[in-house]
Amino acid sequence: MSRTSGPAARHLIHSQKPHLRGKVFLQSHRMVPNDSMSPQTWIENEFAAPLRPRWRARFTHARSQQGDQTVSSYFCASIRIGGSIQRSKVERLLTAIREAGVSLEWGDAPFAPQNVDELMEAKQEAWLWLCDERASCGEFPELEAACRKLRLGYMRHSEASFDCDAERADWRPGMKKSIVRPSSNVNSHDTYVSTESVCKALKLFESGHAKQAIRLLTRLCPDIPKLPPFEIV
């Protein structure tokens, strides 16, 4: 196995973004230490690694210190917004979108809607869809908070980076906080659970503890209502 000059990939991920199509991204930060490591040893070590959730990157702030300056990490992220909003409250949503610096397409200039007609330009299928190829930590904290205050449901997808896996965050009115789960880097609709957790549930079933197993599986696979269409009432 040849030595890698950078992070070794758990999966080589071909970006689906139009402006990045054809480029390959690395999803893991493990290094191949030397040329003497056998492929089998590397595979066993690499795939034994747990999922690296984005909260860990947030906990360490995914930053590098350079003297007194702090440089944040930026990842591709998109958000789909749905639900009903009163026309009298639309201005608050417009402001949140403008301040978030999001775009209508990958690589486009920031979207700055000034009125309802311009806002509806962000509608794809039945929902508002916005993106940013350089979202800090792959999130939209102010925009997500505004959606919660306005009781607008959303689904945010953050792409994998060199030190954390892709994730999907869902929030619907009535939730205390968003539900965040590891996600596919290619298909934002797919979410993952760890093998360890599933094996634990199986052992609970096998040992006759069905209720505990069901509770565990319910936490792993929460019942999240479908995102309703976006509409102004």
C-alpha positions in Angstrom: 0.0 0.0 0.0 1.4 3.3 -1.0 1.9 6.0 1.6 -0.6 8.8 1.7 0.4 12.4 1.9 -2.7 13.5 3.7 -5.7 12.0 5.5 -6.6 8.5 4.4 -10.2 8.0 3.4 -12.7 5.7 5.0 -14.6 6.3 1.8 -13.6 8.3 -1.3 -16.5 10.6 -1.8 -17.2 12.1 -5.2 -19.0 15.4 -4.6 -22.4 15.7 -6.3 -22.2 19.5 -6.3 -22.1 20.9 -9.8 -19.1 23.2 -9.1 -17.2 20.4 -7.4 -18.2 17.5 -9.6 -15.4 15.1 -10.4 -13.4 16.0 -7.3 -12.8 13.5 -4.6 -13.2 14.2 -0.9 -11.9 12.3 2.1 -14.2 11.3 4.9 -11.7 10.1 7.6 -8.7 11.7 9.3 -6.8 8.4 10.0 -3.3 8.3 8.6 -1.5 5.3 7.0 1.6 5.4 9.2 4.1 3.7 6.9 4.5 1.6 3.8 5.0 -1.6 5.9 1.4 -1.7 7.2 -0.5 -4.4 5.3 -3.8 -3.5 3.6 -5.6 -5.9 5.9 -4.3 -4.3 9.0 -5.1 -0.8 7.7 -8.7 -1.9 6.8 -9.2 -3.5 10.2 -8.0 -0.4 12.0 -9.8 2.0 9.7 -13.2 0.4 9.9 -13.0 -0.2 13.6 -13.1 3.5 14.1 -16.4 4.9 15.4 -18.4 7.5 13.6 -17.0 10.9 14.1 -20.1 13.1 14.8 -20.0 16.8 14.0 -20.6 17.7 17.6 -17.1 16.5 18.4 -15.8 18.8 15.8 -17.9 21.6 17.4 -16.7 20.6 20.8 -13.1 21.1 19.7 -14.5 23.9 17.6 -12.8 22.3 14.6 -10.3 25.1 14.7 -6.6 25.5 14.5 -4.8 28.1 16.6 -2.5 30.5 14.8 -1.1 32.9 17.4 -4.0 35.1 18.6 -6.1 34.2 15.5 -8.6 31.4 15.4 -9.4 29.9 12.0 -12.8 28.1 11.8 -13.6 25.1 9.6 -16.1 25.5 6.8 -18.1 22.7 5.2 -20.8 22.4 2.5 -24.3 22.5 4.0 -27.8 22.9 2.8 -31.2 23.5 4.5 -34.7 22.6 3.5 -37.4 24.7 5.2 -41.1 23.8 5.4 -44.3 24.8 7.2 -46.7 27.7 7.3 -45.7 31.2 8.1 -48.0 34.3 8.5 -47.4 37.0 6.0 -46.8 39.5 8.9 -43.8 37.4 10.0 -42.2 36.9 6.7 -39.8 39.9 7.2 -38.2 38.1 10.1 -37.5 35.1 7.9 -36.2 37.4 5.1 -33.8 39.0 7.5 -32.5 35.7 8.8 -31.9 34.4 5.3 -30.0 37.5 4.3 -27.8 37.5 7.4 -27.0 33.7 6.9 -25.3 34.4 3.6 -26.8 31.4 2.0 -27.3 30.8 -1.8 -29.9 29.4 -4.1 -27.3 27.1 -5.9 -23.8 25.9 -5.0 -21.2 28.5 -5.8 -23.8 31.3 -6.4 -23.7 34.7 -4.8 -25.5 35.1 -1.5 -29.3 35.2 -1.7 -30.7 38.4 -0.3 -34.5 38.3 -0.7 -36.3 41.6 0.0 -39.9 40.5 -0.4 -42.2 37.6 -0.7 -41.9 37.2 -4.4 -38.1 37.1 -4.2 -38.3 34.6 -1.3 -40.3 32.2 -3.4 -37.4 32.0 -5.8 -35.8 29.7 -3.2 -38.7 27.2 -3.4 -37.7 23.9 -4.9 -40.5 21.4 -5.2 -42.6 22.2 -2.0 -39.9 23.6 0.2 -37.4 26.5 0.5 -33.9 25.1 -0.3 -30.8 27.1 0.5 -27.1 26.2 0.6 -23.6 27.4 1.5 -20.4 25.7 0.5 -18.6 27.5 3.3 -20.9 27.1 6.3 -19.1 27.5 9.6 -19.0 24.0 11.1 -21.5 23.0 8.5 -24.4 24.7 10.3 -26.7 27.7 10.0 -27.2 28.5 13.8 -28.9 31.8 13.4 -31.2 30.7 10.5 -32.1 27.5 12.3 -32.9 29.4 15.5 -35.1 31.8 13.4 -37.0 28.8 11.9 -37.6 27.4 15.4 -39.0 30.8 16.6 -41.2 31.0 13.6 -42.2 27.4 14.0 -40.9 26.4 10.6 -39.7 22.9 10.3 -36.4 22.2 8.6 -33.9 19.6 7.5 -30.2 20.6 7.5 -27.6 18.4 5.8 -23.9 18.9 6.4 -21.3 17.2 4.3 -18.5 15.2 5.7 -15.1 16.8 6.3 -11.7 15.5 7.1 -12.5 15.2 10.8 -16.2 14.4 11.1 -18.9 12.5 9.2 -21.9 13.9 7.3 -24.9 14.6 9.5 -28.6 15.4 9.1 -30.4 17.6 11.6 -34.3 17.6 11.7 -36.5 19.9 13.7 -40.3 20.1 13.7 -42.6 22.3 15.8 -43.0 20.8 19.2 -39.5 19.4 19.5 -37.3 20.8 22.3 -34.2 20.6 20.1 -33.3 19.3 16.7 -32.6 15.6 16.2 -29.1 15.1 14.7 -28.0 11.8 13.1 -25.1 10.6 11.0 -26.0 10.8 7.4 -24.9 9.8 3.9 -22.5 12.2 2.3 -24.3 11.8 -1.0 -28.0 11.3 -0.2 -29.3 13.6 2.5 -32.3 11.3 3.0 -30.2 8.4 4.3 -29.2 8.3 7.9 -27.0 5.7 9.7 -26.8 4.0 13.1 -23.8 2.3 14.6 -23.3 -1.4 14.4 -22.5 -1.4 18.1 -25.9 0.0 19.0 -27.7 -2.4 16.8 -25.8 -5.4 18.3 -26.7 -4.1 21.8 -30.4 -4.1 20.8 -30.1 -7.6 19.4 -28.5 -8.9 22.6 -31.4 -7.3 24.6 -33.9 -9.1 22.4 -32.1 -12.4 22.8 -31.9 -12.0 26.6 -35.6 -11.4 26.8 -35.5 -7.7 27.4 -37.7 -6.7 24.5 -38.9 -3.4 26.0 -35.4 -2.1 26.6 -34.4 -3.2 23.0 -37.4 -1.4 21.5 -36.6 1.8 23.5 -33.0 1.7 22.2 -34.1 1.1 18.6 -36.7 4.0 19.0 -33.9 6.3 20.0 -31.8 5.1 17.1 -34.6 5.4 14.6 -36.9 8.3 15.9 -40.3 8.9 14.3 -39.9 12.3 12.7 -42.9 13.8 10.9 -42.5 14.6 7.3 -41.5 18.1 6.5 -44.6 20.0 5.4 -44.6 22.2 2.3 -43.6 25.8 2.7 -46.5 28.2 2.5 -47.4 31.8 3.4 -50.8 32.2 5.0 
